[in-house]
């Protein structure tokens, strides 16, 4: 586990970027970066507690205090992944991402209601006009 000092986020593995230094063939230098902010200012965190139950670890060579905790942790991770996948497939979340993408693209700050009342009808009308012209 690693901790980035610039963006204050934790991550499992750093991003590896090969640096060629304008050479044509390997060996290239490997630069390790934070996957979020692309910074090199991060440290490895020493794990002193179980990642599942939080019990203090006697041996510092593992992440879990027992095999039961490891299995429970993996089960919880799968359940969390399944929940996030369901949220991403939710129609309301998809529509909110559409609003955010529109605001980002056009540098606006429309709320959900403003987008539905003012922008969405105009976009649908423009889409219909395009389809009529193509026919």
TIRO-2110 file (N, C-alpha, C; in Angstrom, 1 decimal):
// TIRO-2110
0.9, -1.2, 0.0, N, 1, A
0.0, 0.0, 0.0, CA, 1, A
0.9, 1.2, 0.0, C, 1, A
0.5, 2.3, -0.8, N, 2, A
1.3, 3.5, -0.9, CA, 2, A
0.4, 4.7, -0.5, C, 2, A
1.1, 5.8, -0.1, N, 3, A
0.4, 7.0, 0.2, CA, 3, A
1.0, 8.2, -0.5, C, 3, A
0.2, 8.9, -1.3, N, 4, A
0.8, 10.1, -2.1, CA, 4, A
0.7, 11.3, -1.2, C, 4, A
1.8, 12.0, -1.1, N, 5, A
1.8, 13.2, -0.3, CA, 5, A
1.2, 14.4, -1.0, C, 5, A
1.1, 14.4, -2.3, N, 6, A
0.6, 15.5, -3.0, CA, 6, A
-0.9, 15.5, -3.1, C, 6, A
-1.6, 14.4, -3.4, N, 7, A
-3.0, 14.3, -3.5, CA, 7, A
-3.7, 13.7, -2.3, C, 7, A
-2.8, 13.2, -1.3, N, 8, A
-3.3, 12.6, -0.1, CA, 8, A
-4.2, 11.4, -0.3, C, 8, A
-3.9, 10.5, -1.3, N, 9, A
-4.7, 9.3, -1.6, CA, 9, A
-3.8, 8.1, -1.4, C, 9, A
-4.5, 7.0, -1.1, N, 10, A
-3.8, 5.7, -0.9, CA, 10, A
-4.1, 4.9, -2.2, C, 10, A
-3.1, 4.0, -2.6, N, 11, A
-3.3, 3.2, -3.7, CA, 11, A
-2.4, 1.9, -3.5, C, 11, A
-2.9, 0.9, -4.2, N, 12, A
-2.2, -0.5, -4.1, CA, 12, A
-0.9, -0.5, -4.8, C, 12, A
-0.9, -0.1, -6.1, N, 13, A
0.3, -0.2, -6.9, CA, 13, A
0.6, 1.1, -7.6, C, 13, A
1.8, 1.5, -7.7, N, 14, A
2.1, 2.7, -8.5, CA, 14, A
2.1, 2.5, -10.0, C, 14, A
1.9, 3.5, -10.7, N, 15, A
1.9, 3.5, -12.1, CA, 15, A
3.3, 3.5, -12.6, C, 15, A
3.7, 2.6, -13.5, N, 16, A
5.1, 2.5, -14.0, CA, 16, A
5.1, 3.1, -15.4, C, 16, A
6.0, 4.1, -15.5, N, 17, A
6.2, 4.8, -16.8, CA, 17, A
7.6, 4.6, -17.3, C, 17, A
7.8, 4.0, -18.4, N, 18, A
9.2, 3.9, -18.9, CA, 18, A
9.8, 5.2, -19.4, C, 18, A
10.9, 5.6, -19.0, N, 19, A
11.6, 6.9, -19.5, CA, 19, A
12.7, 6.5, -20.4, C, 19, A
12.6, 6.9, -21.7, N, 20, A
13.6, 6.4, -22.6, CA, 20, A
14.9, 7.3, -22.7, C, 20, A
14.8, 8.6, -22.2, N, 21, A
15.8, 9.5, -22.3, CA, 21, A
16.3, 9.7, -23.7, C, 21, A
15.4, 9.6, -24.7, N, 22, A
15.6, 9.8, -26.1, CA, 22, A
16.5, 8.7, -26.7, C, 22, A
16.5, 7.5, -26.0, N, 23, A
17.2, 6.4, -26.6, CA, 23, A
16.3, 5.6, -27.4, C, 23, A
16.8, 4.9, -28.4, N, 24, A
16.0, 4.1, -29.3, CA, 24, A
15.6, 2.7, -28.8, C, 24, A
16.5, 2.1, -28.0, N, 25, A
16.2, 0.8, -27.5, CA, 25, A
16.4, 0.7, -26.0, C, 25, A
15.8, -0.4, -25.4, N, 26, A
16.0, -0.6, -24.0, CA, 26, A
17.4, -0.8, -23.6, C, 26, A
17.8, -0.7, -22.4, N, 27, A
17.0, -0.7, -21.2, CA, 27, A
16.5, 0.8, -20.9, C, 27, A
15.2, 0.9, -20.6, N, 28, A
14.7, 2.2, -20.3, CA, 28, A
14.6, 2.3, -18.7, C, 28, A
14.6, 3.5, -18.2, N, 29, A
14.5, 3.7, -16.8, CA, 29, A
13.0, 3.6, -16.4, C, 29, A
12.7, 3.0, -15.3, N, 30, A
11.3, 2.9, -14.9, CA, 30, A
11.0, 4.0, -13.8, C, 30, A
10.0, 4.8, -14.1, N, 31, A
9.6, 5.8, -13.2, CA, 31, A
8.3, 5.4, -12.5, C, 31, A
8.2, 5.4, -11.2, N, 32, A
7.0, 5.0, -10.5, CA, 32, A
6.2, 6.3, -10.1, C, 32, A
4.9, 6.3, -10.5, N, 33, A
4.1, 7.5, -10.3, CA, 33, A
2.8, 7.1, -9.6, C, 33, A
2.2, 8.1, -8.9, N, 34, A
0.9, 8.0, -8.3, CA, 34, A
-0.1, 7.9, -9.4, C, 34, A
-1.0, 6.9, -9.4, N, 35, A
-2.0, 6.7, -10.5, CA, 35, A
-3.0, 7.8, -10.6, C, 35, A
-3.2, 8.6, -9.5, N, 36, A
-4.2, 9.7, -9.5, CA, 36, A
-3.6, 11.0, -10.0, C, 36, A
-2.5, 11.5, -9.4, N, 37, A
-2.0, 12.8, -9.8, CA, 37, A
-0.7, 12.7, -10.5, C, 37, A
-0.2, 11.6, -10.8, N, 38, A
1.1, 11.4, -11.6, CA, 38, A
2.3, 12.0, -10.9, C, 38, A
2.3, 12.0, -9.6, N, 39, A
3.4, 12.6, -8.8, CA, 39, A
4.3, 11.4, -8.4, C, 39, A
5.6, 11.8, -8.2, N, 40, A
6.5, 10.8, -7.7, CA, 40, A
6.7, 11.0, -6.2, C, 40, A
6.0, 11.8, -5.6, N, 41, A
6.1, 12.1, -4.1, CA, 41, A
5.2, 11.2, -3.3, C, 41, A
5.5, 9.9, -3.2, N, 42, A
4.7, 9.0, -2.4, CA, 42, A
5.6, 8.1, -1.6, C, 42, A
5.1, 7.5, -0.6, N, 43, A
5.8, 6.5, 0.3, CA, 43, A
5.0, 5.2, 0.4, C, 43, A
5.8, 4.2, 0.7, N, 44, A
5.1, 2.9, 1.0, CA, 44, A
4.7, 2.9, 2.4, C, 44, A
3.5, 2.4, 2.7, N, 45, A
2.9, 2.4, 4.0, CA, 45, A
3.2, 1.0, 4.6, C, 45, A
3.8, 1.0, 5.8, N, 46, A
4.0, -0.3, 6.5, CA, 46, A
2.7, -0.7, 7.1, C, 46, A
2.3, -1.9, 6.9, N, 47, A
1.1, -2.4, 7.4, CA, 47, A
1.3, -3.0, 8.8, C, 47, A
0.6, -2.4, 9.8, N, 48, A
0.8, -2.9, 11.1, CA, 48, A
-0.5, -3.5, 11.7, C, 48, A
-1.6, -3.3, 11.0, N, 49, A
-2.9, -3.8, 11.4, CA, 49, A
-3.5, -4.6, 10.3, C, 49, A
-4.4, -5.6, 10.7, N, 50, A
-5.1, -6.4, 9.7, CA, 50, A
-6.0, -5.5, 8.9, C, 50, A
-6.1, -5.7, 7.6, N, 51, A
-6.9, -4.9, 6.7, CA, 51, A
-8.4, -5.2, 6.8, C, 51, A
-8.7, -6.3, 7.4, N, 52, A
-10.1, -6.7, 7.6, CA, 52, A
-10.7, -6.3, 9.0, C, 52, A
-10.0, -6.8, 10.0, N, 53, A
-10.6, -6.6, 11.3, CA, 53, A
-9.9, -5.5, 12.1, C, 53, A
-8.7, -5.1, 11.7, N, 54, A
-8.0, -4.0, 12.4, CA, 54, A
-7.1, -4.5, 13.5, C, 54, A
-7.0, -5.8, 13.7, N, 55, A
-6.2, -6.3, 14.8, CA, 55, A
-4.7, -6.0, 14.6, C, 55, A
-4.0, -5.8, 15.6, N, 56, A
-2.5, -5.5, 15.4, CA, 56, A
-1.8, -6.8, 15.0, C, 56, A
-1.0, -6.7, 13.9, N, 57, A
-0.3, -7.8, 13.4, CA, 57, A
1.0, -8.1, 14.2, C, 57, A
1.2, -9.3, 14.5, N, 58, A
2.5, -9.7, 15.2, CA, 58, A
3.6, -9.8, 14.2, C, 58, A
3.3, -10.4, 13.1, N, 59, A
4.3, -10.5, 12.0, CA, 59, A
4.1, -9.4, 11.0, C, 59, A
5.1, -8.8, 10.5, N, 60, A
4.9, -7.7, 9.5, CA, 60, A
5.0, -8.1, 8.1, C, 60, A
4.9, -9.4, 7.8, N, 61, A
5.1, -9.9, 6.5, CA, 61, A
3.7, -10.1, 5.7, C, 61, A
2.6, -9.9, 6.4, N, 62, A
1.3, -10.1, 5.7, CA, 62, A
0.4, -8.9, 6.0, C, 62, A
-0.8, -8.9, 5.3, N, 63, A
-1.7, -7.9, 5.4, CA, 63, A
-2.9, -8.3, 6.3, C, 63, A
-3.0, -9.6, 6.6, N, 64, A
-4.2, -10.1, 7.4, CA, 64, A
-3.7, -10.9, 8.6, C, 64, A
-4.5, -11.0, 9.6, N, 65, A
-4.1, -11.7, 10.8, CA, 65, A
-4.4, -13.2, 10.7, C, 65, A
-5.3, -13.6, 9.8, N, 66, A
-5.6, -15.0, 9.6, CA, 66, A
-6.2, -15.2, 8.2, C, 66, A
-6.3, -16.5, 7.8, N, 67, A
-6.9, -16.8, 6.5, CA, 67, A
-8.4, -16.5, 6.5, C, 67, A
-9.0, -16.6, 7.6, N, 68, A
-10.5, -16.2, 7.7, CA, 68, A
-10.6, -14.7, 7.3, C, 68, A
-9.8, -13.9, 7.9, N, 69, A
-9.9, -12.4, 7.6, CA, 69, A
-9.6, -12.2, 6.1, C, 69, A
-8.6, -12.9, 5.6, N, 70, A
-8.3, -12.7, 4.1, CA, 70, A
-9.5, -13.0, 3.3, C, 70, A
-10.2, -14.2, 3.6, N, 71, A
-11.4, -14.6, 2.8, CA, 71, A
-12.5, -13.6, 3.0, C, 71, A
-12.7, -13.2, 4.2, N, 72, A
-13.8, -12.2, 4.5, CA, 72, A
-13.5, -10.9, 3.8, C, 72, A
-12.3, -10.4, 3.8, N, 73, A
-11.9, -9.2, 3.1, CA, 73, A
-12.2, -9.3, 1.6, C, 73, A
-11.8, -10.4, 1.0, N, 74, A
-12.0, -10.6, -0.4, CA, 74, A
-13.5, -10.7, -0.7, C, 74, A
-14.3, -11.3, 0.1, N, 75, A
-15.8, -11.3, 0.0, CA, 75, A
-16.4, -9.9, 0.0, C, 75, A
-15.9, -9.1, 1.0, N, 76, A
-16.4, -7.7, 1.1, CA, 76, A
-16.0, -6.9, -0.1, C, 76, A
-14.8, -7.1, -0.6, N, 77, A
-14.4, -6.4, -1.8, CA, 77, A
-15.2, -6.7, -3.0, C, 77, A
-15.6, -8.0, -3.2, N, 78, A
-16.5, -8.4, -4.3, CA, 78, A
-17.8, -7.8, -4.1, C, 78, A
-18.4, -7.8, -2.9, N, 79, A
-19.7, -7.2, -2.6, CA, 79, A
-19.6, -5.7, -2.9, C, 79, A
-18.5, -5.0, -2.5, N, 80, A
-18.4, -3.6, -2.8, CA, 80, A
-18.3, -3.3, -4.3, C, 80, A
-17.6, -4.1, -5.1, N, 81, A
-17.5, -4.0, -6.5, CA, 81, A
-18.9, -4.2, -7.2, C, 81, A
-19.6, -5.2, -6.7, N, 82, A
-20.9, -5.5, -7.2, CA, 82, A
-21.9, -4.3, -7.0, C, 82, A
-21.8, -3.7, -5.8, N, 83, A
-22.6, -2.5, -5.5, CA, 83, A
-22.3, -1.3, -6.3, C, 83, A
-21.0, -1.1, -6.5, N, 84, A
-20.6, 0.1, -7.4, CA, 84, A
-21.0, -0.2, -8.8, C, 84, A
-21.0, -1.4, -9.3, N, 85, A
-21.4, -1.7, -10.6, CA, 85, A
-22.9, -1.4, -10.8, C, 85, A
-23.7, -1.8, -9.8, N, 86, A
-25.1, -1.6, -9.9, CA, 86, A
-25.4, -0.1, -9.9, C, 86, A
-24.6, 0.7, -9.1, N, 87, A
-24.8, 2.1, -9.1, CA, 87, A
-24.5, 2.8, -10.4, C, 87, A
-23.4, 2.3, -11.0, N, 88, A
-23.0, 2.8, -12.3, CA, 88, A
-24.0, 2.5, -13.4, C, 88, A
-24.7, 1.4, -13.3, N, 89, A
-25.7, 1.0, -14.3, CA, 89, A
-27.1, 1.7, -14.0, C, 89, A
-27.3, 2.3, -12.9, N, 90, A
-28.5, 3.0, -12.5, CA, 90, A
-28.8, 4.1, -13.5, C, 90, A
-30.0, 4.3, -13.9, N, 91, A
-30.4, 5.3, -14.9, CA, 91, A
-30.2, 6.7, -14.4, C, 91, A
-30.5, 6.9, -13.1, N, 92, A
-30.3, 8.2, -12.5, CA, 92, A
-28.9, 8.7, -12.5, C, 92, A
-28.0, 7.7, -12.1, N, 93, A
-26.6, 8.0, -12.1, CA, 93, A
-26.0, 8.3, -13.5, C, 93, A
-26.5, 7.5, -14.5, N, 94, A
-26.1, 7.8, -15.8, CA, 94, A
-26.5, 9.2, -16.3, C, 94, A
-27.7, 9.6, -15.9, N, 95, A
-28.2, 10.9, -16.3, CA, 95, A
-27.4, 12.0, -15.6, C, 95, A
-27.1, 11.8, -14.4, N, 96, A
-26.3, 12.8, -13.6, CA, 96, A
-24.9, 12.9, -14.2, C, 96, A
-24.3, 11.8, -14.7, N, 97, A
-23.0, 11.9, -15.4, CA, 97, A
-23.2, 12.6, -16.7, C, 97, A
-24.3, 12.5, -17.4, N, 98, A
-24.6, 13.3, -18.6, CA, 98, A
-24.6, 14.8, -18.3, C, 98, A
-25.3, 15.1, -17.2, N, 99, A
-25.3, 16.5, -16.8, CA, 99, A
-23.9, 17.1, -16.5, C, 99, A
-23.2, 16.3, -15.7, N, 100, A
-21.8, 16.7, -15.4, CA, 100, A
-20.9, 16.8, -16.7, C, 100, A
-21.1, 15.9, -17.6, N, 101, A
-20.3, 16.0, -18.8, CA, 101, A
-20.7, 17.2, -19.6, C, 101, A
-22.0, 17.6, -19.7, N, 102, A
-22.4, 18.8, -20.4, CA, 102, A
-21.9, 20.0, -19.7, C, 102, A
-22.0, 20.1, -18.4, N, 103, A
-21.4, 21.2, -17.7, CA, 103, A
-19.9, 21.4, -17.9, C, 103, A
-19.2, 20.3, -17.9, N, 104, A
-17.8, 20.4, -18.1, CA, 104, A
-17.4, 20.8, -19.5, C, 104, A
-18.1, 20.3, -20.5, N, 105, A
-17.9, 20.6, -21.9, CA, 105, A
-18.2, 22.0, -22.2, C, 105, A
-19.3, 22.5, -21.6, N, 106, A
-19.7, 23.9, -22.0, CA, 106, A
-19.4, 24.9, -20.9, C, 106, A
-18.6, 24.5, -19.9, N, 107, A
-18.2, 25.4, -18.8, CA, 107, A
-19.4, 26.1, -18.1, C, 107, A
-20.4, 25.3, -17.8, N, 108, A
-21.6, 25.8, -17.1, CA, 108, A
-21.8, 25.1, -15.8, C, 108, A
-22.8, 25.5, -15.0, N, 109, A
-23.1, 24.9, -13.7, CA, 109, A
-24.6, 24.7, -13.6, C, 109, A
-25.2, 24.0, -14.6, N, 110, A
-26.6, 23.7, -14.6, CA, 110, A
-26.8, 22.6, -13.5, C, 110, A
-27.9, 22.7, -12.8, N, 111, A
-28.4, 21.7, -11.9, CA, 111, A
-29.1, 20.6, -12.7, C, 111, A
-29.5, 19.5, -12.0, N, 112, A
-30.3, 18.5, -12.7, CA, 112, A
-31.6, 19.1, -13.2, C, 112, A
-32.3, 19.8, -12.4, N, 113, A
-33.6, 20.4, -12.9, CA, 113, A
-33.4, 21.4, -14.0, C, 113, A
-32.4, 22.3, -13.9, N, 114, A
-32.2, 23.2, -15.0, CA, 114, A
-31.9, 22.5, -16.3, C, 114, A
-31.1, 21.5, -16.2, N, 115, A
-30.7, 20.7, -17.4, CA, 115, A
-31.9, 20.1, -18.0, C, 115, A
-32.8, 19.4, -17.2, N, 116, A
-33.9, 18.7, -17.7, CA, 116, A
-34.9, 19.7, -18.3, C, 116, A
-35.1, 20.9, -17.7, N, 117, A
-36.1, 21.9, -18.1, CA, 117, A
-35.6, 22.7, -19.4, C, 117, A
-34.4, 23.1, -19.4, N, 118, A
-33.9, 24.0, -20.5, CA, 118, A
-33.0, 23.4, -21.5, C, 118, A
-32.1, 22.5, -21.2, N, 119, A
-31.1, 22.0, -22.1, CA, 119, A
-31.5, 20.8, -22.8, C, 119, A
-32.0, 19.8, -22.1, N, 120, A
-32.3, 18.5, -22.6, CA, 120, A
-33.3, 18.6, -23.8, C, 120, A
-34.4, 19.4, -23.7, N, 121, A
-35.3, 19.5, -24.8, CA, 121, A
-34.7, 20.1, -26.1, C, 121, A
-33.8, 21.1, -25.9, N, 122, A
-33.1, 21.6, -27.0, CA, 122, A
-32.1, 20.6, -27.7, C, 122, A
-31.5, 19.8, -26.9, N, 123, A
-30.6, 18.8, -27.4, CA, 123, A
-31.4, 17.7, -28.2, C, 123, A
-32.5, 17.3, -27.7, N, 124, A
-33.4, 16.3, -28.3, CA, 124, A
-34.0, 16.9, -29.6, C, 124, A
-34.3, 18.2, -29.6, N, 125, A
-34.9, 18.8, -30.8, CA, 125, A
-33.8, 18.9, -31.9, C, 125, A
-32.6, 19.2, -31.5, N, 126, A
-31.5, 19.3, -32.5, CA, 126, A
-31.2, 17.9, -33.0, C, 126, A
-31.3, 16.9, -32.2, N, 127, A
-31.1, 15.5, -32.6, CA, 127, A
-32.1, 15.1, -33.6, C, 127, A
-33.4, 15.4, -33.4, N, 128, A
-34.5, 15.1, -34.3, CA, 128, A
-34.2, 15.8, -35.7, C, 128, A
-33.8, 17.1, -35.6, N, 129, A
-33.6, 17.8, -36.9, CA, 129, A
-32.4, 17.2, -37.7, C, 129, A
-31.4, 16.7, -37.0, N, 130, A
-30.3, 16.0, -37.7, CA, 130, A
-30.8, 14.7, -38.4, C, 130, A
-31.6, 14.0, -37.6, N, 131, A
-32.2, 12.7, -38.2, CA, 131, A
-33.0, 13.0, -39.4, C, 131, A
-33.8, 14.1, -39.4, N, 132, A
-34.7, 14.4, -40.6, CA, 132, A
-33.8, 14.8, -41.8, C, 132, A
-32.7, 15.5, -41.5, N, 133, A
-31.9, 15.9, -42.6, CA, 133, A
-31.2, 14.8, -43.2, C, 133, A
-30.8, 13.8, -42.4, N, 134, A
-30.1, 12.6, -43.0, CA, 134, A
-31.1, 11.7, -43.7, C, 134, A
-32.4, 11.8, -43.6, N, 135, A
-33.3, 10.9, -44.3, CA, 135, A
-33.6, 11.5, -45.6, C, 135, A
END
